[in-house]
Amino acid sequence: MKPTFHTLLAFMIFASCPAVTAQGNSPSRLVDAVETAISQVPQTDAPRYADLGSAVAAAITEDFKLTASDRRGYDRLGYSVSLSGDRALVGAHGDDDAGDGSGSAYVFDFDGTDWIETSKLTASDAAVNDGFGFSVSVSGDTALVGSRHDDDAGAASGSAYVFDLSLCAATCHEVSKLTASDAAPGDEFGISVSVSGNRALVGAEYDDDAGTGSGSAYVFDLTTCGSACDEVSKLTASDAAGGDEFGVSVSVSGDMGLVGAWGDDDGGTSSGSAYVFDLSTCAVTCNEVSKLTASDAVTLDRLGGSVSVSGDRALVSSEFDDDGGGSSGSAYVFDLATCGATCNEVTKLTASDAASGDIFGSSVSISGDWALVGAWGDDDGGSSSGSAYAFDLTTCGATCNEMTKFTASDAAGDDDFGISVSISGDRALVGAYGERNVAGAAYVFDFGPPAPLELACTPVNPPISIPPGGGSYFFEFAITNIGGSSITFDLWSTIDGPGTAITNGPYGPSRELSGGASLTRTYRVGVPPGAPPNTYTHTCHVGTFDVSEASDSFTWTKSAAPSGLTGVTVAEWTSEEVVGEPQSRVGLPEAFALNAAYPNPFNPSATLSFDLPESAIARLIVYDAVGREVARLVDGRIEAGRHEVTFDASNLPSGVYFARFTAGNSFAQTHRLTLLK
């Protein structure tokens, strides 16, 4: 397992603190151990240790946590999830309304403010151990729920159910029950399901047409549904063999079908593969377009355990790949527009903090330019607490840009967060079926598409205070193109204050910035004596003048104008680019530093100051003697200069505390504080 900050801290405390004796000398050892642990947490090992006590600083806190209104232990809610716009479908195959493991699925709808549980789906013929909800898929008003252990054609022959969610009241209308035309015991039809529009695809991993466990998948036309729906075709691999387990995963998008076969052995035993089908060609059979395999396939990688298709892109998991250690996992992106005998493998996705046992790729989902990959074995929040990663597929070259890592705000060991994932537009849904004694939960994350340009607008040598007779100040544009393609844009700024609305720019001709590149420009603003006294807001803009695509701002102040001078014209304001270092940089700190607190010892407050030679993201957090955060004094982008803050400990007990300061990409410093009351 990988060490987290908490396990590191616990180990150091344990190693430093023998059993308490009559002499009682362990508290000082405890303090020393905590101080050492805090000071030694590496700040450059992003993102895992970028923020003390936090698994991932870049993780987006979930907007909503979905749980069942009738939740009980071992319901396994969240083992399967599916998202379509403002609707989520979450499976709970361990639910026992009709007996142990009969199963259910829950529909949640977003009303613009909150996610509401609108209905609970169960099978009309539910029975013990059916496992209804083991797989789920939703597209608009249509829900498809797999029941792999249903036994209409013998034990575990399997089935799937279609529901019309537009007719939900206390319950939703069950449109039809799907079964295979050649169903047989043990096929586990329904182990995987996918729906897109009026087409359904259902996997039967253990069907044995080409040998035991060769597998198959079935295509259904939902426009024909009455008591049953029309089975259009049965899909099997052109090179099917026993043990391939074709159908362990399925995905459909428009006319494209994708079927995983993680037991296939082209690259070694259970190296795995996936197959692309053109569903517009289906009659008795459907056209197999291509077979997908990994360029670096090896034995037991299990490529194809989870698959997802969107447009011309396919995402295929390889959860037991070991590039980052045993079962660290990976996923592969394929360009289906290039398919012939094979399809172009665009890139291989791995986690930036990959480690053994993460099982990255336990679930995958793709929507437009976003890919989402679950890693239920990741242990940032405890053993198998789990995580999920979002990738921007517009940036893919040899690698794709990992945009963020999702973890649950209440993460705990054995939550298995990431066992299932689904993405729709700019919204992600992640299942955690082990949460709260396997009752389970699912988490919704809303996040915007990656802005191609990042902008920081920072004053030089703040704070800026213009005297009565006028003056000038300097500021910097810092722009980074975080996308993969070149972008052309304009720079300009606006100044707003009492009776003032100034636009400066665009500054020079339009600029072009290649993917991943950055530029910095410094400008001087001249403020006339007649500018009214007050606080002004200076805002920098990038975009196509004057449509802002990104902006950032800071404030400055102007003192009262000289007596008798009133009014000012726009023409009296000036703005110009500065080449080289402006003189106003003189006097800035030369290095990052956390200065000694004063007084120290203190009661009840102490002043802490810190130096920033440049604008930077800075955090100043105070921890108690056992590593718990007690105060967050600074958290955000701070301008260059020396800054002071006050730590008020009026409500805290006497003892030793630690002030931890981080800034920029790698600077970190810790000071000990002693509160004496």
N, C-alpha and C positions, 0 to 999 in steps of 0.2 A: 504494500500500500504506500501511497505518497504522503510525506509529512505535510500537514497544514500548520498554520500559525498556532492553532490551538493545541495540536499534538506536540509541536515543538515546545510550546510554553509549558504544557503539562509535564513533559519529560524533564525539562530543566528544573521545574519546581520539585519534582520527585527526586531527581538526582541530587539536588542541592539541600534537601530537607530530610534529615533522618527523623525517626520518631521523636516526638517532643519529650524532652527529659525534664527532670526537676529543675535543671539550670535554665530551661526555657530559652535556649539560644537560637532556635530555629527561625523566629520571625526575621532576624536580620539576614539570615541566609535566604529566606524567601524573597525579601526585598531585592537582594543582590541578583537572585536568579531572574526575577521579573524584569529588572532593569537590563540585564544582559540579553534576555530574550527579545525585549522590545528593540534594543539597539542593534541587534544582529539580524533582524528580519530583512532580507535582501529587497531593495527597492527597485532593482533593475530587472528582476525576473517577472516582468509583466506577462500576462495580467494576474497571475496567481497570487502574488504577495504585494500587489500595488497599494493596498490599503490594509492596515493592521486589523486583524479580526474579521476582515471581509474576504470571502473566497475570491471574488473577482470585482475589481473596482469598476470595470466597464459594464458589468451586468445591469440590465434594465430591470427595475423593480416592477413586479407584475401589477397590472391594473386591477385584476380581479382574480379571486380564487373561487372555483366552482366546486361545490360539494352537494351531495344529494340531500334532499329534505328529510329522507328517512334513512340516513346513513347508518350502517352497522359494520362491525368488524368483519373482514374477509369478503366484503362486497366486491373488492377489486375495481372500484370506479377509477377510470383513467387508464386501464390497460390498453384501451383503444380510444382514439379521439379522431374527430373529423370536423373541419371548419369550412363554412361557406358564407362569406360576408358577415352578417350580424347574427348568424346562427351557428351554434356548436352542438355536436352530438357526441356524447361520452358514454362508452360502454362500461357495464358492471357485470361481467359474466359470472361473478360469484354470488350475486344477489339470490335470495332464496324465497321469493314470494310464492313460488309454486313448488317449493322443495329445494333442498340443498343444491346450489349450482345451477338452478333453472335459468337465472340470468335476467338482465334487463338493460335498458339504455335510457339515457336522460337527454331531453331536448332543452337547451338553454337559448334564449333569445335576448339580444341587446336592445334595450328600449331607448337608447340615446344617453342614458345615465347609468344604468346598471344592467347586469346580466340576470335574467329572471328564468328560473326553472319553469318551463311552460307545460311540459308533459313528461310522463314516464312511459316508455315503450316496453311492452312485454308481448310474448307470442300468444296467439289465441289458443294454441294447444300446448302451452308451456308444461314441461315436466322436469323431474329431478335430473340434474347433470346435463341438461341440454347445452349449457354454455352459451346461451343467447347473449350477444354483446361482446363475444370474444373479438369480433371485428366489426367495424362500423364505417359507414361512408355517407356523406350528405352532399347534395347538390340542389341548391334552391329549395323547393318544397318537397323534394324526394329524399327519403332516408332508406338506407339499405343496411340491414343488421344480420350478421352471420351467426349461425347456431351450429357449430361444427360437430357437436355430439348428439344432435337430434337423431332419432333412430327409426324414422319412417320406413327405411329400406334395410334395417338391420342396425346393430350397435354402431354408433358414430358414422353413420352414412352421411349425415349432415344436411343442412338446409340454410336458406336465407330468407328474410322477410322484407317486403317492400311496404313502406308507409307513406301516405300522403299527409305532409305536415300542414298543408293549408286547411285541413279539416279538423285540426286538433281542438279539443275542448278539454274535458277532464281526461280524455284519451284521444289518441290520433287514429285515423282510419288505416287499418291494415289492408293494403290493396291486394296483396297476393303473397303466397309462399312459394319460393323457388326451390326446386329440387332437380337433380340431374336426371336426364332421361334414362341413363344407364346406371343409376345409383346402386351402390353395393356397400356392405358393411366395411367400416374402417376407412372409407374414402376421405372423410372429414371435409366434405363439401361445405364451404362457408368459413374455412380457416382464414381466408382473406376475401375481402369484398371491395369493390370500387364502383361508383356510379358517376356518370357525367351526362347531363341532359336526360335523354330517354334510353340510354344504354347502360347496362349493368354487366360487370365482369366478376365472376366468382371462382375462387381457386379451390381445387380439391387435391391437396398436396400428396395424399397417399393412394390416389387412384393407381391402378396397376395394369393399364393397357399394354405397356412395354416392359413390364416387370414390376416386382413389388416396389411400391413407392416411386414409380416413375413420375406420376402426377399429371394433372391436367387442369384446364380452366374452361369455363363456360360463358358464352356471350348470350345475353337476353335482351329482347326488344321490349321496353316497358310500355310502349304505346299499345301493345296487344294485351295488356294484363286484364284478366277477369278473375276467375277463380284460380287461374294460372297465367303465367306470362310466356310468350313464345321464346323457346330456346333456339337461338339463331345458329349457333355453331359450337363445337367443342374444339378447344385449342390443345394441341400437344406439340412437343418439340420435334423438329425434323430428325433429330438424332437422339430421341428419347431412349433412356436406359433405366433399369432398376436403380432405385436409390437417388435419382436426380432431384426428387421432391419439387418438380415443376408445379407452380401454383402456390408455393409457400407465401408468396406475396403477389399482388396484382395492382395495377393502376391503369385507369383509362382517362383520356382527355380527347374529346372530339372523336376523330377516327383512329386515334393511335392507342393501341393496347400494349402494355408492358407486363411481362410475367417473369418473376424470379424463380431460379432453380438452384438453390444454394448447395445442393448435393451433387451437382454436376462435377465431373472430374477431369476436364480438359487440361487443367494446369496442375493436376495432382488431386488426390482424394479430397472431395468436398471443397475444391477450389472455388466452384460456383460460377454461375453465369446468369444472364437474363435474356429474354427474347422479345423482339419488337414485332408487332403484328399490325397490318393495315386492316382495320375493321370495316372499312368501306367495301372491301372485296369479299366479305363473308357470304358464302352460300352454304354448301355442305361443309366447306373448310374456309378459313381465312388465310390471306397471304402472309407468310412469315417473312418479314422484311430483312431482319438481320439478327444475329446472335451477338450479344455483348459479353466480352470477357475483359479482365483487367490486364494491362500491359505487363504487370509484374506479378501475375497470379502465382500462388504457391498453395501447397496442400493446406487444407483446413482454414483458408481465409473466409469461406462461406459468402462469397459475393452473391447478392440477390436475396438476402434475408429480408430486406425491405426495399421497395422500389417506388418511384414516383415519376410521373411524366407531366409536362406542361408545355404545350406548343411543340417546338422542335428540340426541347431539352429533356434528357432523361437523367435521373439521379438514382444511383444504385449503391446500396450499402455493402460494406465488407467488414462486418463488425468484429471479426476475429483476426484481422490483419495485425501484424505486430511491428510496424515501423517504429512505434514509440514504446515498445515493450509488448510482452505477451497479451493478446486481446486488447491492445490499445484502440484498434479500429480505424477505419477510414471509409470514405465514400467516393464514388467516381461520377464525374459529369460527362455525358456524351451528347454530341451534336447530331440529332436525328436527321437533319437536313442533308447530311453527308453520307447517309447509309447506302451501302451497296452490299457486298458480301459481309462487310463489317461497317461499323459506324465510327466516326472520329471520336476518340477519347480526348476530351478537352483538357481535363485536369483531374488531379486526385486531391480530395479534401482531407485534411487532418487537422486536429486541434492544435492550437499554438502551445498548449500546455499538456500535450498528450502524455499519458503514462500507462503502465501496465494495468489491465483490468478495467479501463474506462468503458470499453465496449462502445466507442464512438461509432455510430452507424446502426445502433440498435433500432433506430427508426429514422426515416427520412421523409421530407416533403419538399416540393418545389412549387413556386407560384411566380410566374413572370421572371423577374431578374433576381429573385431571392431563393436561397436554399436554406433549409433548416434541418439540422442533424442532431438527433438525441444521443446522449451518452449516459445511460442509466447507472453505469458502474463508477462514474466519477465520484470522488469522495471529498470535495471541497467542504461540504457541510457535515461530514461523517461518512462512514463506510457505506457506499452505494446510495448516497444522498442524491446524486445525479445532476445532470446539467444538459443544456442544449446550446447549439452554436448556430448563428446566422451568418451566411456568406452572401456577398454582393457579386453576382455572376457576371456583371458588366465589366468587372476588373480582371477576369480570368486570363492568365497567360500560363506560365509554368505553374503558378498558384493562383488562387482566388483570394480576394481580400476578406478576411474574417472580420465582420463588422462588430459583433458583440457576442457575449456569452450570457445565456439566461440561467439563473438559478432561482429557486424559491426563496422568498424573504424569510420563511419559517423552515428552512431546510433542516433535515435531520437524517441520521443514519437510516438506511434501508427504506427511504422514501421511494427510490427508483424513479425519480423525476427524469423524464426523457425516454421512458419505456415506449412512449408513443408521442408523435408530434404531428402537427398539421399547420399549414400556413395558407393564408388567403389574403392577397393584397399585401397590406402593411400590418397584418395582425397575425400573431402566432398563438397556438394553443398547444400546451405541453401537459401530458398526463403523468401522474405520480401515483401509481396504483398501490404502492406500499405505505402511503401516508396514513398516520394514525391507525396502527394495527391492521393495515391492509384494508381499511375502509376505502381509502383512495380519495384522490382529488384531481382536479385539472386547473391549470393556471393560464390566464389570458394575458398576453403582452401586446400592447399597441406601440408601434414604432414607425416613424416616417421613413420614406425612401432616403438613401444617403444623398445629402446635398453634395453636388460635385465640387463646390468651392467652400472652403472654410476660411473665415475672416476673423482676424483679431485687430481691433482698433485701439491703440494705446497711447496715452499722452506721454511725452518725454519729460522726465523729472517732475512728476506730480507731487503734491497737489498744485493745480494751476490757479493762481489768483492774479487777475489783471488789475493794476493800480488805477486810480481815478484818471490819470492822464493818458490812459490807453497803453498798449504794448502788444506783445505777440507771444504765441506759444507754438510748440512743435508737437506733432503727433506722427504715428507710424501706421501704415497699412501693412499687415502681414497676411498674405493670401497663400493657401495651399490647395492644389487641385487633387482631391482625394479619389477622383475617378480614374478610369483607365485610358481616356481619350483626351486629346487636346481640346481646350476651351478658349474661345475668344470672348473678352468682356471689357467693360469700362469701369473706371474708378471715379467716384465723386463723393462729396460729403455735404451734409446739411447741418446748419446751426440754428437751434431754436431757443428763444428766450423771450423776455417781456417785449411784446410788440416787434419781435424780430423773427424772420424766417429767411435764412440765407442758404442758397445752394451754390457750392463751389465745384466747378468741374463741368463736364468730365475732364479729368486731368490727362491732357495729352491724347494721342491716338489710342484706339482700342489695343489691348494687349492680348497676347496668346500665351497660354501656359500648358505645357504638356502634362500628361497623366503622372501624378506623383510628385510634380515639381512645385516649388515655392518661390515667392518673391516678396521682397520688403521694400517699401518706399516711404520716405520721410517728407513731410510737408510743414510749411510754416503758415500760420494764420495771423494776420495783423488786425488787432481790435482797435477801433477808433475811440478817442476820448469821450465822444458823445454817446457811446453805447450805454443803455440804461443799467443801473446797478441791479444785480440779481444773479441767480444761478442759470447757466446756459447748458444745453445738452448738445454735444458734438457727436454726430452719427456718421460713420463711414459706410459706404455702399459699394457693392460689386454687382454687376449685371449688365443689361443692355440699357444704357441711359434712356429714360430715367425709371426703368422697371427694376427694382432691387431684388436680387436673388439671395443675397446674404447681407447682413448688416451687423454692426457692433457699435457701441457708443460709450462715452464717458462724459462726466460733467466738469465744469469749471465755473469760477465766480468772477464777477466784475464789481469793483468798488464804485462808489458814487462819483459821477462826473464832476469836473471842476465847476465852481459856482458860475451860474449864468449860461452854461453850455447845455443846451437841450436839443434833442432831435439828432438824427444821423441818417445818412442815405446809404443804400446798399453799396454804392460805389466806393464808400470810404472803407469798407472791409477789403482786405487783400488776402490772397492765398497764392503760394508758390511752392514748387518742389525744391527740396534741399538736397544737394549733392554732397556726400561726406557727412561727418559727424557734426550735428548742431552743437553750438557752444553750451546749450542748456544741459547737455549730458554731464558736464563737469559737476563733480560732487556726488554722483551716484555711487553706491557701494560697489566694490570690486568683486565681491564673492557672496554666495549664499551663506547665511549664518543665522543661528538662533543664539541670541545674546543672553547673558546671565540674567535671571529674574531678580527683581528687587521689590520689596525686601525679601529675604529668604534666609532663615525661616520667616513665615508671614502669618498674619491674622487680621482680618479674614480674607484679604485680597493681596494679590501680587501683580506687578506689571511685567509683561514679557514683551520684548522687542525682537524683530527679525529683519534681516537685510535681504533685499532682492536686487541684483544687478540688472535685471531685466524683468519685464512682465512675465508672470508664470502662474500656473495652477499651484496653489499652496494650501496646505492643511496644517493646522496647529491643534492637536487633540491632547487632552489630559486624561490619563488613565490612573486608576487606583492601584494599590499594591498587588492585586491579583489579576491585573490586566483588563479590568472593565472600564469602558469609556465613561467618564463622568462629565466631560465638557468638551464641546467642539467650538473652539474660539475662532477659527478661520477655516473656510472651505470654499475655494473658488479661485477665479483669476484675480490676481492682485498686481497692481502696477509697480514698476521699479521704484526703489527707495527704501528708507527705513520706516518701519511701521510698528506701532505699539498697540497692545491689547491688554485688557485687564481680566485676570482670572479671579472671579468672586467665589469663594468657598464658604460663604456664610452658612449654607445648608449642609455642609459636609463635615464629617468627624475629623478630629486630629489624626495625623498620620503622614505617611510618605506617599507622594504622587509623582507622576512622570509626565512631563510635557514633551510630546513627540512632534517635530516639525519636519515636513517633507515639502520639496519644491522642485519644479522642473521634472526632468526624466529620471534623475537618480539621487538628488541630494536628500539626506536624512540626518537628523541630529536629535538627541534626547537629553533633557536636563532633569535632574531630580529636584523636587520641591518638597518642603517640609512645612506642614500646617500645624501650628501650636496654638491651642485654645485654652 
